[in-house]
Amino acid sequence: MTAVFVLIHAQAMQLKANSSGLSGLRGVYKSGDVQCSVEGDCIIGSRMGMCFVSLDAFSVPDTVVSTDVGQNVDFMVRGTVQHGHAHFVYPPASAEDAVSEIVVVGSSPQAHWNLCWMAQGSTDPDRRELRATGVDQYCYYVNGLCWLWASPCSGGCSQLNAHSSYNSFCPAGLRYATQSEFDAATPTLDANKQAFYNKCAASQLDPAHNHCDSSNDFVRMEDGSNNELILVCGSSATPNPTPNPTPNPPMQVGAAGGVGAAGGVAATGDPHLQNIHGERFDLMKPGKHDLISIPRGARAGKTLLRVQADAQRLGGQCLDMYFQEVNVTGSWAEMNAQKKGGLRYHAQDVGGKRAHWMRFGPVQLKVTHGHTQQGAKYLNLYVKNLGRSGYAVGGLLGEDDHTQEEIPEEECLHRMAL
């Protein structure tokens, strides 16, 4: 297979050298009827054939991802395949981890995809420095409302900041459209999609991307997909709706150290968990537990993200149980860690590094260390966007049954009875 790829690569036609402005891009080549081109901060492709993306891996400043709802396409690197969507972490941790060529294979004439450079600029995460021109040049007016093509992702590959943070760009107030406004406007927006596309406001609103994707559908609220989020700038006679589904608040797993919605429940003592449906329960059994499995029911080696935690009883009380080990595995974890086996955390390995949020596909995790007043060490796990993964979520924090985990061991039942 490698020899075939080398032969095709040698015969391929170069489309674009690194005059594109995409940092680290050496060139884009094609073979077959496929179309590949550099547009803004993305490489856009369609139709059947192969595109070869050549990179200087250590010059690519940040993650390269798909924002398009890809169709009939595979992204191939070193024999591994990502179907439909791509997520490659840059810069690499070492020369061994460096990915210098991505092969994109469109398998039908209807195939379409993209590869996009994540926007840099963490010093200006709200994009205030870019908002010098004001909202008017980005408005597409339908039924007297200013519509903004806000993001190429509806929660699947990036997340807008709080609407109020954009008041300098949209002084009249950025908001979700009502369902009736959306239904009345979308026929016109679809019929004039190219004109609306030319007013793409993602550079002003999306923290991660500067472009819009014309092949995707419009949505009025984040739904965890890679469709196109459109918003309204301006007041309305009806109250702003609550997003549906309501975005999941971060969840904390651990002890003194249990699990609860961040900013809401303060869990102490024994582990408490709150799953994706908001159900709260106590974890009463020691041992290893599957907290997250994406997709739900996937076999080992086929998961995108799997989080396991080992709960151990520390002390003589049945309720003195804490998480001592957290393992994060799956293809999303390996891409993040740039190594096989994912990430492993141990309560006893207290380092000096400050915990930070890590992205695994659309899901974000943070593991922190804690200790009880008696000095027992444990781990906490924080989770964001679990309901926006685009897949059914298994595990105790997902949709799996937790009845058995709530039943104490027989020895503990006897002690509590006494």
C-alpha positions in Angstrom: 0.0 0.0 0.0 2.8 2.4 0.8 4.5 1.8 -2.5 1.3 2.5 -4.4 0.9 5.8 -2.5 4.5 6.8 -3.4 4.0 6.1 -7.1 0.8 8.1 -7.2 2.4 10.9 -5.3 5.2 11.1 -7.8 2.8 11.4 -10.7 0.5 13.9 -8.9 0.1 17.5 -10.1 1.1 20.2 -7.7 -1.8 22.6 -7.0 -0.5 25.1 -4.5 2.9 25.8 -2.9 3.3 27.5 0.4 2.2 30.9 -1.0 -1.1 30.1 0.7 -0.3 31.7 4.0 -1.1 28.5 5.8 1.8 28.0 8.2 3.7 24.8 7.6 2.0 23.9 4.3 4.5 22.8 1.7 2.1 22.0 -1.0 -1.2 20.3 -2.1 -1.1 17.7 -4.8 -3.9 15.7 -6.5 -4.5 12.4 -8.4 -7.7 11.6 -10.2 -10.8 13.6 -10.7 -10.6 15.2 -7.2 -10.7 18.9 -6.7 -8.3 20.4 -4.1 -7.7 24.0 -3.4 -6.6 26.4 -0.6 -9.3 28.8 0.4 -8.6 31.1 3.4 -7.6 29.0 6.4 -8.7 25.7 4.8 -7.9 23.2 2.2 -11.1 22.4 0.4 -11.7 19.2 -1.5 -14.5 17.4 -3.5 -15.1 14.6 -5.9 -13.4 11.2 -6.4 -9.6 10.8 -6.1 -6.7 11.6 -3.8 -5.3 14.8 -2.4 -1.8 14.7 -0.8 -1.2 17.4 1.8 2.5 17.9 2.4 3.5 19.6 5.6 6.5 20.9 7.6 5.1 19.4 10.8 7.1 21.6 13.2 5.9 24.8 11.4 2.2 24.0 11.8 1.3 26.1 14.8 -1.9 24.4 16.0 -4.4 21.7 15.5 -5.6 20.9 11.9 -9.3 19.8 11.9 -12.3 19.2 9.6 -15.2 21.6 10.0 -17.1 20.4 7.0 -19.7 17.7 7.4 -17.5 15.4 5.4 -19.0 12.9 3.0 -17.5 9.8 1.4 -14.0 10.7 2.5 -11.1 9.1 4.5 -8.1 10.8 5.9 -5.1 8.5 6.0 -1.8 8.9 8.0 0.7 6.1 8.4 -1.9 3.3 7.9 -4.4 4.8 10.2 -7.7 6.1 8.9 -10.1 8.8 10.1 -13.5 8.6 8.4 -15.4 11.7 7.4 -13.7 14.1 9.8 -10.0 14.7 10.6 -8.3 15.9 13.8 -4.5 16.2 13.7 -2.6 17.7 16.7 0.3 20.0 15.8 3.0 20.8 16.5 4.2 17.2 17.2 5.8 16.3 20.5 8.8 14.7 18.7 10.2 13.8 15.3 8.8 10.3 15.7 5.3 11.7 16.1 5.6 14.2 13.2 3.0 13.8 10.5 4.4 15.4 7.3 1.8 14.0 4.8 -1.9 13.5 5.0 -3.6 11.5 2.2 -7.3 12.4 1.7 -9.3 9.9 -0.4 -12.6 10.9 -1.9 -14.5 7.6 -2.7 -17.4 9.0 -4.8 -18.2 11.9 -7.1 -20.3 13.3 -4.3 -17.4 13.4 -1.8 -16.6 16.7 -0.1 -14.3 17.6 2.9 -12.0 20.2 4.3 -8.9 20.5 6.5 -8.7 23.8 8.4 -5.9 25.4 10.4 -7.2 26.4 13.9 -7.0 30.2 14.3 -4.1 31.4 16.3 -4.4 34.4 18.6 -5.0 33.1 22.2 -3.9 36.6 23.2 -7.2 37.8 21.7 -9.6 34.9 22.3 -12.7 37.1 21.9 -11.5 38.5 18.5 -11.9 42.1 19.7 -8.9 43.2 17.7 -10.6 42.2 14.5 -13.8 44.0 15.0 -12.8 47.4 13.6 -15.3 47.5 10.7 -18.5 46.8 12.7 -21.3 44.4 12.1 -23.0 46.1 9.0 -20.7 44.6 6.4 -21.4 41.1 7.7 -25.3 41.4 7.9 -27.5 39.7 5.4 -30.9 41.2 5.8 -34.0 39.0 5.6 -37.4 40.1 6.9 -35.8 43.2 8.5 -33.4 41.1 10.6 -29.6 41.2 10.4 -28.5 37.6 10.0 -24.9 36.6 10.7 -23.2 33.4 9.4 -21.4 33.0 12.7 -19.5 29.7 12.7 -18.7 26.7 10.5 -19.4 24.5 13.6 -22.5 24.3 15.7 -20.6 23.0 18.7 -18.9 20.2 17.0 -15.5 21.7 16.3 -15.6 25.0 18.1 -17.8 26.9 20.6 -18.7 30.6 20.5 -18.1 32.7 23.6 -21.0 34.2 25.6 -23.1 36.3 23.3 -22.7 39.3 25.6 -18.9 39.3 24.9 -19.6 40.4 21.3 -21.4 43.6 22.2 -18.6 45.8 20.7 -19.2 44.0 17.4 -23.0 43.8 17.6 -24.1 46.7 19.9 -27.8 45.8 19.4 -27.2 42.4 21.0 -26.2 39.0 19.5 -28.9 36.4 20.0 -30.4 33.1 18.8 -33.2 33.4 16.3 -36.6 32.2 17.3 -37.9 29.1 15.6 -40.4 31.1 13.6 -37.7 33.7 12.5 -35.5 30.8 11.4 -38.2 29.0 9.5 -39.2 32.2 7.7 -35.7 33.2 6.8 -33.9 30.0 5.8 -35.6 29.6 2.4 -34.2 33.0 1.4 -30.8 32.3 2.9 -30.6 28.9 1.1 -31.6 30.5 -2.2 -29.0 33.2 -1.8 -26.3 31.1 -0.1 -23.4 32.3 -2.1 -24.2 36.0 -1.3 -24.6 35.1 2.4 -21.4 33.1 2.3 -19.6 36.2 1.0 -20.5 37.9 4.2 -19.2 35.1 6.5 -18.8 36.5 10.0 -16.8 33.6 11.5 -13.6 35.7 11.5 -15.4 38.1 13.9 -17.2 35.6 16.1 -15.7 32.1 16.1 -12.7 31.7 18.5 -11.1 28.9 16.3 -12.0 29.4 12.7 -12.1 32.3 10.1 -14.2 30.6 7.4 -17.7 29.3 6.7 -18.6 26.0 4.9 -21.1 26.5 2.1 -21.9 22.8 1.7 -23.4 22.4 5.2 -26.9 23.1 6.5 -27.9 26.0 8.6 -28.9 25.6 12.3 -30.1 28.2 14.7 -28.5 26.8 17.9 -25.5 24.6 18.8 -26.4 21.0 18.3 -23.0 19.3 18.6 -22.6 18.9 14.9 -20.4 20.6 12.2 -23.3 22.4 10.6 -23.4 26.2 10.1 -24.5 28.3 13.0 -26.4 31.5 12.1 -27.4 34.2 14.6 -29.3 37.4 14.7 -27.9 40.8 15.6 -30.7 42.9 17.0 -33.6 43.0 19.5 -36.7 40.9 19.3 -40.2 41.2 20.7 -39.9 37.6 22.0 -37.4 36.6 24.7 -34.1 34.9 23.6 -34.7 31.2 23.6 -32.8 28.7 25.8 -30.6 26.5 23.5 -32.1 23.1 22.8 -30.5 20.9 23.7 -29.3 22.9 26.7 -25.5 22.8 26.7 -24.2 20.4 29.3 -22.4 22.2 32.2 -19.0 20.9 33.1 -19.1 17.8 35.3 -16.7 17.1 38.1 -15.7 13.6 38.9 -13.7 12.7 42.0 -14.2 12.9 45.7 -14.3 15.3 48.4 -14.0 14.4 45.3 -17.4 13.3 43.9 -19.1 14.5 40.7 -21.4 17.4 40.2 -22.2 20.3 37.9 -19.6 22.9 38.2 -20.7 25.9 40.2 -23.8 24.1 41.4 -23.2 21.0 43.6 -20.4 20.8 46.1 -19.7 17.1 46.6 -17.8 15.9 49.7 -16.8 12.6 51.2 -17.9 9.7 49.0 -17.9 9.9 45.2 -21.1 11.4 43.7 -21.7 11.3 40.0 -24.0 13.2 37.6 -24.5 11.7 34.2 -25.3 13.3 30.8 -29.0 13.3 31.7 -28.5 15.1 34.9 -29.1 12.0 37.1 -27.1 12.0 40.3 -26.0 8.9 42.1 -23.4 7.6 44.5 -20.6 5.3 43.4 -20.5 2.6 46.1 -18.3 -0.1 44.6 -14.5 0.0 44.4 -12.6 -1.1 41.3 -12.4 0.1 37.7 -15.4 1.9 36.2 -16.1 3.1 32.6 -17.0 6.7 33.0 -17.1 7.7 29.3 -17.2 5.6 26.1 -17.6 7.2 22.7 -19.3 5.7 20.7 -21.4 3.8 23.1 -20.9 0.1 22.9 -17.8 0.3 20.7 -15.3 -2.6 21.1 -11.8 -2.0 22.6 -9.6 -0.5 19.9 -12.5 1.0 18.1 -13.4 3.8 20.6 -12.8 7.5 19.9 -12.7 8.3 23.6 -12.7 6.1 26.7 -12.3 7.3 30.2 -11.8 4.7 33.0 -11.3 5.5 36.7 -10.2 3.2 39.5 -12.0 3.9 42.8 -10.4 2.6 46.0 -11.4 2.7 49.6 -9.0 4.7 51.7 -9.6 4.1 55.4 -11.9 2.0 57.4 -15.2 3.6 56.4 -17.2 2.1 53.5 -17.9 5.6 52.2 -14.2 6.7 52.2 -13.7 5.9 48.5 -11.8 8.0 46.1 -10.5 7.9 42.5 -6.9 6.9 42.4 -6.3 6.4 38.7 -7.8 7.9 35.5 -7.0 6.5 32.1 -7.9 8.3 28.9 -7.7 6.2 25.7 -9.2 6.0 22.2 -8.1 7.5 18.9 -9.0 11.1 20.1 -6.8 10.6 23.1 -3.9 9.2 21.1 -4.0 12.2 18.7 -4.0 14.5 21.7 -1.1 12.7 23.4 0.8 12.1 20.2 1.5 8.5 21.4 -0.1 5.1 21.7 -2.0 4.3 24.8 -3.4 7.8 25.5 -3.0 9.5 28.9 -2.8 8.1 32.4 -3.1 9.9 35.7 -2.3 8.6 39.3 -3.3 10.3 42.5 0.1 9.8 44.0 1.9 11.5 41.1 1.4 15.1 42.2 3.5 17.3 40.0 4.1 21.0 39.8 2.2 21.5 36.6 -1.1 23.3 36.7 -4.0 21.3 35.3 -5.5 22.6 32.0 -8.4 21.8 29.7 -7.5 19.3 26.9 -9.6 18.8 23.8 -10.5 15.3 22.6 -12.5 15.8 19.5 -15.4 18.2 20.6 -15.1 16.9 24.2 -12.9 18.7 26.7 -11.4 17.1 29.9 -9.3 18.3 32.8 -7.8 16.1 35.5 -6.8 17.7 38.8 -5.2 16.4 42.1 -6.9 16.9 45.5 -6.5 15.6 49.0 -8.6 15.2 52.1 -8.0 16.9 55.4 -6.3 13.6 56.5 -4.0 13.8 53.5 -5.5 11.1 51.3 -4.8 12.0 47.7 -7.4 11.6 44.9 -8.2 12.7 41.4 -10.9 14.9 40.0 -12.1 14.8 36.4 -13.9 17.7 34.7 -15.8 17.3 31.5 -17.2 19.8 29.0 -19.3 19.3 25.9 -20.0 15.6 26.5 -23.4 15.9 25.0 -21.9 17.5 21.8 -19.7 14.6 20.7 -21.9 13.7 17.8 -22.2 10.1 19.0 -24.2 8.1 21.6 -22.2 8.3 24.9 -21.7 5.2 27.0 -20.2 4.9 30.5 -21.5 6.0 33.9 -21.4 9.6 32.8 -23.1 8.8 29.6 -26.2 6.7 29.0 -25.2 3.4 30.7 -27.2 2.0 33.6 -25.7 2.8 37.0 -28.0 0.7 39.2 -25.4 -1.9 40.2 -22.7 0.8 41.0 -25.1 2.3 43.5 -25.4 -0.9 45.6 -22.8 -1.2 48.3 -20.8 -4.4 48.8 -22.4 -6.9 51.1 -19.8 -6.2 53.8 -20.7 -2.5 53.8 -24.4 -3.3 53.8 -23.9 -5.3 57.0 -21.9 -2.4 58.6 -24.5 0.1 57.7 -27.3 -2.1 59.1 -25.4 -2.2 62.4 
